[in-house]
């Protein structure tokens, strides 16, 4: 997909409309199909991936040449570096919002009552589910339709509205808070910026995965969901404004600060695509 092949206004509405319709149908159908096969976390992550994969595949097959590059997953010399950079940045960001408060004795790791018999096997399984969930959300919110819109309407008119939708979609999560939703919108803006800067999904997938896989490993809830993969939980000695409460640290001012910091970090680490 290139600028010369961009559709007119009617074609743009048709493509984006079909994409949204397919994604919406997928998000309705796949949870009902997958819930009997796994828990709520696995169902939510795999449903997002399945819905996004179908929506992207069908629309790209109809309107484009069906290449992975058309949804932002094409291979390039920088793809691996962008994914690993994003993953590392996500991991370090979580360490900042969790380990620094622990070092300052504002929080501590507490053994849970539920003993995990095989913690590393549980974490490996959860990590795979989290990876597909992160890829699914990136394909869903910043895949073909997002990249088509950003080429047609520009970054501001695309990134801000899709980020607001991204945040509002998380308002149905358990223990969601206003600050948690605001932080999720900020994450959406950061991830959209990463797509705009690189022209691909590898950097935002890495960021999303690195953040999401490290939070449960360090005992925090993930967007309101408790995974309990290690048998430890994070117990805070400060208020909800700093701990995020039941939503997890994503609903705290610590996450607000780290998302802002990540903008400047990525600007220095990742060159802008030409």
C-alpha positions as CSV (number, residue, x, y, z in Angstrom):
1,X,0.0,0.0,0.0
2,X,1.5,3.4,-1.0
3,X,0.3,7.0,-1.2
4,X,-0.3,6.7,-5.0
5,X,-2.8,3.8,-4.4
6,X,-4.9,5.6,-1.7
7,X,-8.6,5.4,-2.3
8,X,-11.0,8.4,-2.7
9,X,-13.3,9.5,0.2
10,X,-16.0,7.0,-0.7
11,X,-13.5,4.1,-1.1
12,X,-11.9,5.0,2.2
13,X,-15.2,4.9,4.0
14,X,-16.0,1.6,2.4
15,X,-12.7,-0.1,3.3
16,X,-12.7,1.2,6.9
17,X,-16.4,0.4,7.3
18,X,-15.9,-3.2,6.2
19,X,-12.9,-3.5,8.5
20,X,-14.8,-2.2,11.5
21,X,-17.8,-4.4,10.7
22,X,-15.7,-7.6,10.5
23,X,-13.7,-6.7,13.6
24,X,-17.0,-6.0,15.6
25,X,-18.5,-9.3,14.4
26,X,-15.3,-11.2,15.4
27,X,-15.3,-9.6,18.9
28,X,-18.8,-10.7,19.4
29,X,-18.5,-14.3,18.1
30,X,-15.0,-15.4,19.1
31,X,-15.5,-15.0,22.9
32,X,-18.5,-17.2,22.8
33,X,-16.5,-19.8,20.9
34,X,-13.3,-19.6,23.0
35,X,-14.7,-19.2,26.5
36,X,-15.6,-22.9,27.0
37,X,-12.0,-23.7,26.0
38,X,-10.2,-21.4,28.5
39,X,-10.5,-18.8,31.2
40,X,-11.4,-15.2,30.8
41,X,-7.9,-13.9,30.2
42,X,-7.1,-16.5,27.5
43,X,-10.5,-15.9,25.9
44,X,-10.1,-12.1,25.8
45,X,-6.5,-12.2,24.4
46,X,-7.2,-14.9,21.7
47,X,-10.5,-13.3,20.8
48,X,-8.8,-10.0,20.0
49,X,-6.2,-11.8,17.9
50,X,-8.7,-13.9,16.0
51,X,-11.0,-10.9,15.3
52,X,-8.1,-8.7,14.2
53,X,-6.6,-11.5,12.0
54,X,-9.8,-12.1,10.2
55,X,-10.6,-8.4,9.7
56,X,-7.2,-7.6,8.4
57,X,-6.9,-10.7,6.2
58,X,-10.3,-10.2,4.5
59,X,-10.0,-6.5,3.8
60,X,-6.4,-6.7,2.6
61,X,-7.3,-9.7,0.4
62,X,-10.1,-7.7,-1.2
63,X,-8.4,-4.3,-1.6
64,X,-4.7,-4.9,-1.6
65,X,-2.3,-7.5,-2.7
66,X,-2.6,-9.6,0.5
67,X,0.9,-8.9,1.7
68,X,1.9,-8.8,5.4
69,X,3.4,-5.4,4.7
70,X,-0.1,-4.1,4.1
71,X,-1.0,-4.6,7.8
72,X,2.4,-3.5,9.1
73,X,4.0,-7.0,9.6
74,X,6.3,-7.0,6.6
75,X,9.9,-8.0,7.2
76,X,12.7,-5.5,6.9
77,X,16.3,-5.2,8.2
78,X,14.9,-3.1,11.1
79,X,11.9,-5.3,12.1
80,X,13.8,-7.4,14.6
81,X,15.5,-4.5,16.1
82,X,12.2,-2.6,16.5
83,X,10.5,-5.5,18.1
84,X,13.3,-6.1,20.6
85,X,13.7,-2.4,21.3
86,X,10.0,-2.2,22.0
87,X,10.0,-5.3,24.2
88,X,13.0,-4.1,26.2
89,X,11.5,-0.6,26.6
90,X,8.2,-2.2,27.9
91,X,10.0,-4.4,30.4
92,X,12.2,-1.5,31.7
93,X,9.1,0.7,32.0
94,X,7.3,-1.9,34.2
95,X,10.5,-2.3,36.3
96,X,10.4,1.5,36.9
97,X,6.8,1.6,38.1
98,X,7.1,-1.5,40.3
99,X,10.7,-2.0,41.5
100,X,11.4,1.6,42.3
101,X,8.4,1.8,44.7
102,X,9.5,-1.5,46.2
103,X,13.0,-0.2,46.7
104,X,11.5,2.9,48.4
105,X,9.3,0.6,50.6
106,X,6.1,2.0,49.1
107,X,5.2,-1.5,48.0
108,X,6.2,-5.1,48.7
109,X,5.8,-8.6,47.2
110,X,3.4,-10.7,49.2
111,X,2.9,-14.5,48.9
112,X,-0.6,-15.3,47.8
113,X,-2.8,-17.9,49.4
114,X,-3.1,-19.8,46.1
115,X,0.0,-21.9,45.5
116,X,1.1,-22.1,41.9
117,X,2.4,-25.7,41.4
118,X,4.2,-25.0,38.2
119,X,4.9,-21.3,38.1
120,X,7.2,-21.2,35.1
121,X,5.0,-23.5,33.0
122,X,2.1,-21.3,34.0
123,X,4.0,-18.1,33.1
124,X,5.1,-19.6,29.7
125,X,1.5,-20.4,28.8
126,X,0.4,-17.0,30.0
127,X,3.3,-15.4,28.1
128,X,2.2,-17.0,24.8
129,X,-1.4,-15.8,25.4
130,X,-0.2,-12.3,26.3
131,X,1.9,-12.2,23.1
132,X,-1.1,-13.1,20.9
133,X,-3.2,-10.6,22.9
134,X,-0.7,-7.8,22.3
135,X,-0.4,-8.6,18.6
136,X,-4.1,-8.9,18.3
137,X,-4.8,-5.5,19.8
138,X,-2.1,-3.9,17.7
139,X,-3.6,-5.5,14.5
140,X,-7.1,-4.5,15.6
141,X,-6.4,-0.9,16.5
142,X,-3.3,-0.1,14.5
143,X,-3.4,-2.5,11.6
144,X,-4.7,-2.0,8.0
145,X,-7.5,0.5,8.7
146,X,-5.3,2.6,11.0
147,X,-2.4,2.7,8.5
148,X,-4.8,3.5,5.7
149,X,-6.3,6.4,7.7
150,X,-3.0,7.8,8.7
151,X,-1.9,8.0,5.1
152,X,-5.2,9.5,4.0
153,X,-6.0,11.9,6.9
154,X,-2.7,12.4,8.6
155,X,-1.3,11.3,12.1
156,X,-3.3,13.7,14.3
157,X,-6.7,13.0,12.8
158,X,-6.0,9.2,13.1
159,X,-4.0,8.6,16.2
160,X,-6.1,10.6,18.7
161,X,-9.6,9.2,17.8
162,X,-8.4,5.6,17.6
163,X,-6.5,6.0,20.9
164,X,-9.7,7.3,22.6
165,X,-11.6,4.2,21.3
166,X,-8.7,2.0,22.5
167,X,-9.0,3.5,26.0
168,X,-12.8,3.3,26.1
169,X,-12.7,-0.4,25.1
170,X,-10.8,-1.0,28.3
171,X,-13.5,0.7,30.4
172,X,-15.4,-2.6,30.6
173,X,-12.4,-4.3,32.3
174,X,-12.6,-5.2,36.0
175,X,-11.9,-2.4,38.4
176,X,-11.5,0.2,35.6
177,X,-10.9,3.7,36.8
178,X,-10.9,7.1,35.1
179,X,-7.1,7.5,35.4
180,X,-6.7,3.9,34.1
181,X,-8.7,4.8,31.0
182,X,-6.7,8.0,30.5
183,X,-3.5,6.1,30.8
184,X,-4.8,3.6,28.3
185,X,-5.6,6.4,25.9
186,X,-2.1,7.7,26.4
187,X,-0.7,4.3,25.7
188,X,-2.8,4.3,22.5
189,X,-1.2,7.6,21.4
190,X,2.3,6.3,22.2
191,X,1.7,3.0,20.2
192,X,0.1,5.0,17.3
193,X,3.1,7.3,17.3
194,X,5.3,4.2,17.1
195,X,3.5,3.0,14.0
196,X,3.7,6.4,12.4
197,X,7.4,6.8,13.2
198,X,8.4,3.3,11.9
199,X,5.7,2.5,9.3
200,X,5.2,-0.9,10.8
201,X,3.7,-2.8,13.8
202,X,6.9,-4.4,15.2
203,X,7.8,-1.6,17.6
204,X,4.3,-1.2,19.1
205,X,3.9,-5.0,19.4
206,X,7.2,-5.2,21.3
207,X,6.2,-2.3,23.6
208,X,2.7,-3.8,24.2
209,X,4.1,-7.3,24.8
210,X,7.0,-6.3,27.0
211,X,4.7,-4.2,29.3
212,X,1.9,-6.8,29.4
213,X,4.1,-9.8,30.1
214,X,6.2,-8.2,32.8
215,X,3.3,-6.8,34.9
216,X,1.9,-10.1,36.0
217,X,5.4,-11.5,36.5
218,X,6.0,-8.8,39.1
219,X,2.6,-9.4,40.8
220,X,0.5,-6.6,39.4
221,X,-2.9,-6.9,37.9
222,X,-3.0,-6.4,34.1
223,X,-5.7,-4.0,33.1
224,X,-7.9,-5.2,36.0
225,X,-7.2,-8.9,35.4
226,X,-5.4,-11.0,38.0
227,X,-3.2,-13.7,36.4
228,X,-1.3,-15.0,39.5
229,X,1.3,-16.8,37.5
230,X,4.1,-16.7,40.1
231,X,2.2,-17.0,43.4
232,X,3.1,-13.5,44.5
233,X,1.2,-10.2,44.4
234,X,2.2,-6.6,44.8
235,X,0.9,-5.1,48.0
236,X,1.0,-1.3,48.1
237,X,1.4,1.0,51.1
238,X,0.2,4.1,49.3
239,X,-3.2,5.2,47.9
240,X,-5.0,4.2,44.7
241,X,-3.6,7.3,42.9
242,X,-0.2,5.8,43.0
243,X,-1.0,2.0,43.1
244,X,-3.8,1.9,40.6
245,X,-6.0,-0.2,43.0
246,X,-7.6,-3.3,41.6
247,X,-7.0,-2.1,38.0
248,X,-3.2,-2.5,38.6
249,X,-0.4,-0.1,38.3
250,X,-1.7,0.9,34.8
251,X,-4.3,3.0,36.7
252,X,-1.7,5.1,38.6
253,X,0.2,8.3,38.1
254,X,3.4,6.3,37.9
255,X,2.2,4.9,34.6
256,X,1.2,8.3,33.4
257,X,4.8,9.5,34.0
258,X,6.4,6.5,32.3
259,X,4.3,6.7,29.2
260,X,5.3,10.4,28.7
261,X,9.0,9.4,29.3
262,X,8.7,6.6,26.6
263,X,7.8,9.2,24.0
264,X,11.2,10.8,24.4
265,X,13.0,7.5,24.7
266,X,11.5,6.1,21.4
267,X,12.3,9.4,19.6
268,X,16.0,8.9,20.4
269,X,16.2,5.1,19.9
270,X,14.2,4.7,16.8
271,X,14.9,6.6,13.6
272,X,11.8,7.9,11.7
273,X,10.9,5.8,8.6
274,X,11.3,7.5,5.2
